[in-house]
Amino acid sequence: MIKEDFTLGMKTERMTDIGLAFKQTGAILAAIELELFTRISNGAGTVDEIAAAMGIDAEKADRLLTACKSMDLVREIDGRHENFSDVQRYLVKDSRTYFGDYLNYMAHRDYGAWEHIAKNLTAVSDTNEEDDRTYVSLMQNPKKARDFTEAGYEASIGLGHKLAKEFDFSQFNRWLDLGGGSGCYAIAACERQQGFTVTVLDQPNVIAVAEEFIAEHGLEGRINTTPGDFFGAAYPTGYDLATYITPLQGYMPDKVIAALAKAKDSLEPGGTILVVDYMLKDDKTGPLDPAFVNLFGIRDGRYLGRVNTGAEWCAFMAEAGYVDAEYRWFTPHQLGLITARKLN
Ligand SMILES: C[S@@+](CC[C@H](N)C(=O)[O-])C[C@H]1O[C@@H](n2cnc3c(N)ncnc32)[C@H](O)[C@@H]1O
């Protein structure tokens, strides 16, 4: 029998914090929209200075600041406010690491839908057909594909640099990045490491945006592109590295295994496959963010994707015909990094 922990559950604070967490979402989004953290970074320190910079009454600014201080986003020292260091790094506009547009995009896209989780779970799916909210249908619309891909670049370029610092791409000659989106992973790797070329494969409307990012970085000589659907298109061949960096969360295991098996055709014998994606602990006790992505992958009773454990990822690799599958955490609370090899 599982023993109850009597330090928990005797008060309602914990349930309140979890049940009403939407208030935190609303407050941080308002602060981002009013550029509170940027104004503090630019030198506004007192309540009056911050209020003037935002163009609102001091009393109103004070209430927003009080909420931000309660959430440990901002602190006050001798009457002047400053951002906590993570806020300073990620929520100040025009910084290379600015993350605010991504938070804004994701929150506004998904906020309303979180009211319907119970309905999503109990609804009986009317069809086994693919849902029209999949990546492939979303990317049919040039405007939506551009918005998604530009927000994706901002959200993932930091991830690309982290990957390029930790994964030795220079041991490979030719890399095929499947579902490579804006090209952010290829761009970061080419900026940090020498000796290889990359092909980014993605939907045509995404590739149009990726080409702009590649050109902005002057990397046309090392990164080329191929438009296509990674289930339908014939993959180019002759690569020693193939990657799926975050697209496979949108698919169920049968499709994931099919995609992994298809990548094998593009690899030379001995070639490596690398997957970076949301991952759950093997005992499925978390982390929180992957658990939420997994829950949100069911809409109106339909499965729009799945988050897998590390052990499941390795089993998929084996089923797709790879050997030596291994996994580890790439970002401790979110993404796993899985590698395997094509034998022959
Ligand atoms: C989570 S996003 C990764 C985007 C990346 N973070 C970026 O900055 O662009 C997944 C990418 O996989 C692509 N994708 C998903 N399914 C695909 C498919 N069947 N064929 C080709 N690309 C696909 C999407 O178009 C999208 O660009």
The ligand as a Gaussian input file, in Angstrom:
#p B3LYP/6-31G(d) Opt

LIG

0 1
 C        8.609000      20.952000     -33.832000
 S        8.991000      21.517000     -35.442000
 C       10.703000      21.776000     -35.346000
 C       10.941000      23.102000     -35.813000
 C       12.225000      23.734000     -35.343000
 N       12.208000      23.906000     -33.926000
 C       12.390000      25.044000     -36.055000
 O       12.966000      25.934000     -35.513000
 O       11.954000      25.234000     -37.137000
 C        8.816000      20.150000     -36.416000
 C        9.142000      20.348000     -37.875000
 O        8.949000      19.074000     -38.489000
 C        8.312000      19.251000     -39.711000
 N        7.550000      18.032000     -40.045000
 C        6.644000      17.390000     -39.279000
 N        6.129000      16.354000     -39.964000
 C        6.739000      16.340000     -41.177000
 C        6.637000      15.508000     -42.303000
 N        5.792000      14.482000     -42.337000
 N        7.433000      15.774000     -43.367000
 C        8.306000      16.815000     -43.358000
 N        8.437000      17.645000     -42.302000
 C        7.662000      17.416000     -41.222000
 C        7.384000      20.440000     -39.507000
 O        7.026000      21.018000     -40.752000
 C        8.232000      21.330000     -38.602000
 O        9.003000      22.218000     -39.355000

